[in-house]
Each structure stands twice: as structure tokens, then as C-alpha cells.
């Protein structure tokens, strides 16, 4: 799927979440929080900079899902978008997460 700018976009619907995670890019490691996830990828809000370019391989680790391998799609403004590598291990882990753990997170509005 592509948008009107000709860029590829995520095909699967996104679900909001908050999952503390670590992302590793070669010898760099950064703490972060998964802010949305789909069956094909996720977006992380980073606590520190990570110099990972689009197309670079990364590993995401968290307690809810375990280790996931992915490829950086974008890295901008303290957030990073990752597309899962399409292997059966990643697909099974994400499916299990949605089946057993996921709860949609709604923003809290303060008035």
C-alpha cells in the first residue's frame, strides 16, 4: 500500500500500547517504549538517540513479546518505525501477544 506521496505505508491496522523495550542496532542500544504495534511492525518512542538509518537491521527486546528482528523504516524526532522481518518466529510472537496480552491504550485527557 502507498500513500499519495508515493511512500510505502503499513498495511495492518495499528493498536496503541505502552511496552517498555530496548532496541539494538549493531553495538548501539537504546531504551524506549513501543507506542503502537501491528502485525507487521511497531513504532518506538526512544529515551535516547539511536543512529539507525532506514533499511538497517535491528533487534527489539521486551518482556511481553521477547526478541523480535526488524528493519528500520524511519527514524525521526525521537521515534523509530520498525517493520518486522517476515519470518515465522516474529509472526508467531506478535500473534501470541495480540491473543494473550494486548490491551488497547487510550490517551488520558486532563482538563
C-alpha positions in Angstrom: 0.0 0.0 0.0 1.3 3.5 -0.7 0.0 7.0 0.2 -0.4 9.9 -2.1 3.2 10.8 -1.7 4.3 7.5 -3.2 5.7 6.2 0.1 5.0 2.7 1.4 2.8 2.7 4.5 1.8 0.0 7.0 -0.9 -2.3 5.7 -2.0 -3.7 9.0 -4.1 -1.7 11.5 -2.2 -0.1 14.3 -3.0 -0.6 18.0 -1.9 1.8 20.7 0.1 0.3 23.5 2.8 1.1 26.1 5.5 -1.6 26.3 8.9 -0.8 27.8 11.6 -2.1 25.4 15.2 -2.0 24.2 16.3 -1.7 20.7 19.7 -2.8 19.5 21.4 -1.6 16.3 24.8 -3.2 15.9 26.7 -2.1 19.1 24.3 0.7 20.0 21.4 0.1 22.4 18.6 2.4 23.4 15.7 2.2 25.9 12.3 3.1 24.6 8.6 2.4 24.7 6.5 0.8 22.0 3.7 3.3 21.3 1.9 1.4 18.6 2.0 -2.1 17.1 0.5 -4.0 14.3 1.1 -7.5 12.9 3.7 -6.1 10.5 5.6 -3.6 12.6 5.8 -1.1 15.5 6.7 2.4 16.5 9.1 3.1 19.4 9.5 6.3 21.3 13.2 6.4 22.2 14.7 7.6 25.5 18.0 8.4 23.8 19.3 8.8 20.3 19.9 5.9 18.0 21.7 6.4 14.8 19.9 3.8 12.8 19.2 4.5 9.1 16.2 3.3 7.1 16.8 -0.2 5.9 19.1 -1.1 8.8 18.5 -4.4 10.8 17.6 -4.0 14.5 16.5 -6.3 17.4 13.7 -5.2 19.7 13.5 -6.8 23.2 10.7 -6.6 25.7 9.1 -8.8 28.4 5.7 -9.1 26.7 6.9 -10.3 23.3 10.5 -11.3 23.6 13.1 -10.8 20.9 11.9 -9.5 17.5 14.0 -8.9 14.5 13.1 -6.0 12.2 14.2 -3.4 9.7 14.1 0.4 10.3 11.6 2.1 8.1 12.0 5.6 9.5 13.9 7.3 12.4 12.7 10.9 13.2 12.1 13.1 16.2 13.0 10.6 18.9 10.8 7.9 17.4 11.6 5.0 15.2 9.4 2.8 12.9 10.3 -0.8 12.5 8.9 -3.4 10.1 9.2 -7.0 11.4 11.2 -9.5 9.4 8.7 -11.8 7.9 9.8 -15.0 9.5 7.5 -17.4 11.3 9.1 -16.7 14.7 8.2 -13.0 14.6 4.8 -13.6 13.2 4.0 -16.2 15.9 5.3 -14.0 18.8 3.2 -11.0 17.6 0.1 -13.1 17.1 0.6 -14.5 20.7 1.0 -11.0 22.1 -2.3 -9.9 20.5 -4.1 -13.1 21.6 -2.8 -13.1 25.3 -1.6 -9.7 26.4 -2.7 -6.7 24.3 -5.0 -4.1 25.7 -5.7 -1.0 23.7 -4.3 2.1 25.4 -6.4 5.2 25.2 -4.9 8.7 25.9 -5.7 10.3 29.2 -7.1 13.8 28.8 -6.7 16.2 31.7 -8.9 19.2 31.9 
